Amino acid sequence: MTDDLMNGGAVGATVWLTGLPSAGKTTIALTAAAELRSAGHRTHILDGDELRAHLTADLGFSRKDREENVRRIGYVAELLASHGVKVLVPVIAPYADTRASVRERHEAAGTAYVEVHVATPVDVCAARDVKGLYARQARGELSGLTGVDDPYEPPAAPDLRIPAHEQSRAESARALVALLRKKGLA
């Protein structure tokens, strides 16, 4: 049975939302997913925190482990997308070369891949501090915080750059969905 028959002819895609902790990746993914679902698209969110608790619980935060985390998530995303699902992946994925390898895997499989940089500055992320990570790092209770004392390599040429600190969640999600429509993916 071909993939087109298995997925009902639906076009899947992986939408990778990268950015610093508390940048707004998950919020934008949830809002965009709701809009896509209301338009009849099968969607799934592969949230980095959820996956860390289940799929990659055996990994730490060394560069090697972070790369393996992204590799595993990329594999699952491509698998779902190849079966007609719009997969939104709000995951930090701090290293450009690792994100590039995920894109290459998708391209080799003929699966659509869209990279979105949620470009919220570190000072805004620290003020939001949704999970208290920046405060813990400032108190010396946490080290290796991406963008503070561990590297984050912003995408040089993402398919979309969202200044989430300058626009609403709805505006950010609409920009993402508009890009998918423009690319024939929604």
N, C-alpha and C positions, 0 to 999 in steps of 0.2 A: 504494500500500500504506500503510495507516495505521501510526502508531507502535506501537500495541498489537500488531499482527500482526508487525511487525519485531522487537519485543523479547519476543515470546512472552507478552505480557500482564504481564510483570514490572513492578513499580513501582520506578522509579529515584528517586534523591534525591542532592542534593549536601549533604555534611556538612562545613561549613567550620570547621576548628579554628584559632582565632586565639589568639595569646599571644606573649609575649616569646621571644627566642632562649633555648634550653635549658629552656623551660617544660615540655616533655614532649609536645608536639603529635604528633610523628611516632611516638613510642613508643605513645601511646594509639591513634593511627590504625592502626598495625600490629596491635595486640592486638585492637581492635574488628573490623578487617577479617578476621582469622583466625576470630573467633567468627561473623561474618556468613557467611563462606564455608562454615564447617562446618554452618551451617543451610541451605545451598543457595542463598545469594544471590550473584549476580555482583557482584564488588567491584573497585574499582581505587583506588589511592592516587596522587594527584597531589602528589608531594612538592616543596616549594618549592625545595630545593637542586638536585634533578634538573632541574626545569624551568628554573632559572637557567642551568644548563649547556647546555641545548638550545633550548627554546622562546623564552626571553627573554635569551639570552646577549648580545644587542645592547644591553641596558639597563643603566644604572648604578643609583645609589642616591639620585638626586635625588627630590624629591617627585613630580615629573612622571613619572619613570621607574618609581618604586614603584607609582604609580597605574596606569600602563600594564601593568606586570607583573601586577597583580591583575586588571585587566580581561581580559587574555589568558587567564589561568588560569581565571577565571570563565566565559569563553566555552567553553573546552574542557570544563570540569566540567558545564556545562548541556547541552552536546551529548551527552556520555556518559550523563548522568542521564536525558535525554529518551529514551534507548534502553534503559532498564531497568537501568542499572548503579547500584549504590550507590557514589558517588564520595566518598572521604574526602580532604579537602584540608587538610593541615597546613602552613599558610602564615601568616606573621606578619600580613600585611595591616594595617599600623599605623593607617590612617586610617578613621574611622567612615563618612565619606561615600562612600568607595570601596567599602567592604563593603556599604553600603546600595544602591549602584548594582548590585552583583552580585546581591543579593537581588531587587531590582526586575526585573532581566533574567529571573531564574528565574520570578518571579511572572507576568510578562507572557507567558512561554512556557507557563505552567501546569505548571512543573516544581518538585517539592518542594525546599525549601532549609531547612537547619537550621544555625543558628549556635551554635557551642560555644566558650565562652571558657575556655581553659586558664589559670586564674588563679593562676599561680605568681608570688610576689613576686620582684622584681629581685634581692634579696640571695641568695635561694635559687638563682635561675638563674645568678648569677655564681659561686656556690660549685660548682654542677654544671659549668658552662662546657664543655659537651660538645665544642665546636669551637674552644675557646681564644679566642673573640672578646672576652670580658670582660677577659682577661689582656692581650691585644694592645691593647685600648682603654686600660687602666690604664697601660701602658707608653708610650702616645702613638703607637703604631704604626697605630692605626685610629681613625677618627672617623666619626660618623654611626651609632653603634650604637643601634639601636632600644631605647628605654626608658632609655637612659643619657644620650647627648648628641644624640639625635634623638627626636622624639615617638612615643609609642604611645598611642592613644586606645582604652581598653578599651570593649567593648560596654556600653551602658547597660542593655539588656534582652535578653541572649542567650537562646536557647531552653534552654540549659543552661550553667551555670557549674561548672567542675570545679576543686576545690582540689587539684591534683595533688601538692602538697607535703604534704598531710595524709592521703593515701590511696594505696594501691598502684596499680600500673599496671592490674592486673586489676579492681580496684574502679572505677577511672576508666572503663575500657572497658565494664564491665557497666552503668554509669550511662548511658553514651552509647547502647548497644544497647537498654537499657530505654526510653529516650526514643523511639528509632525505633519500637519495638514499640507504645508508647503512641500514637504518631502514625499507626500503620498502615503504616509504611514498612519493617518487618522482621518 
